[in-house]
Amino acid sequence: MEKEVTLDKLKIKEKGIIITLNGSGAVFRRLLEMGVNKGCEVEVAKIAPLGDPIDIKVRGYNLSLRKKEAAMIVVEVTG
């Protein structure tokens, strides 16, 4: 199963490898500073009832992202 989607499209427990981050500005820099970089594996841990925010696991810690921020991250689905 090799397909590219944005992180906000993954379901709980699905994993992916970050291919690219789209965007710029403060949010983009913040994601990079928190270790959300190309080549990292991410897993969707939890999604709020209305779909926002999305909790992910990256580099061994949990991170909460707005749906808009998750939509900036393109991943290759691995499981």
Summary of the structure (lengths in Angstrom):
residues: 79
radius of gyration: 11.2
end to end distance: 7.7
largest distance: 33.3
contacts: 216
relative contact order: 0.35
helix: 20%
strand: 41%
